[in-house]
Amino acid sequence: MKKHLRLPRFTKRILPLALLATFWMTKAMAAPDERLLSQFNHAFPGAEYIRWTEDQGFDIVSFTWNDTPCRIWYDKDGVLVYSLRYRQESELPLKVQLAINRKYNEKHVEGFVELTNRSGITYEVMLSDDKKYFMISATAYGDVSLKYTLRKQE
């Protein structure tokens, strides 16, 4: 006589969700096609900590290149659509540094992100003083605008 395996009620609810999550994660972390991998490896020799994901029809790669954390969104044709590079204050272009110093001379640069898309390059710069953080947007031409401020917790 065969005995049937009885799963606890909790397992019956969680198992389908776990299987669905595993399927989703496998799909989300799927590697891109060989053509895009070859293109990426040629453009970024020596890239480290490479992690590919897929989201909303884009192949996204996160990696470190020359000690700089980066993230790139590629469309299905392998065209770079959007990229981010996380940079230090010393790497900010001189024209942008001068524009920020002129407008926010009492603020300290905490860091910035270089954004590249079809419109060009912009910089999202985090500044701070004793009481607040300031997120500003700057163009390569030195145009600077305040996006928002946050109060520091005391």
CORHUZI-V831063 format. One record per run of one state. SS is the DSSP state (hx for helix, st for strand, lp for the rest). FROM is the first residue (numbers start at 1). TO is the last residue. If there is no record, write none. Layout:
# CORHUZI-V831063
SS/FROM/TO + SS/FROM/TO
This chain:
# CORHUZI-V831063
lp/1/8 + hx/9/28 + lp/29/33 + hx/34/43 + lp/44/47 + st/48/55 + lp/56/57 + st/58/65 + lp/66/67 + st/68/74 + lp/75/79 + st/80/87 + lp/88/88 + hx/89/91 + lp/92/93 + hx/94/103 + lp/104/107 + st/108/117 + lp/118/119 + st/120/128 + lp/129/131 + st/132/139 + lp/140/143 + st/144/151 + lp/152/154
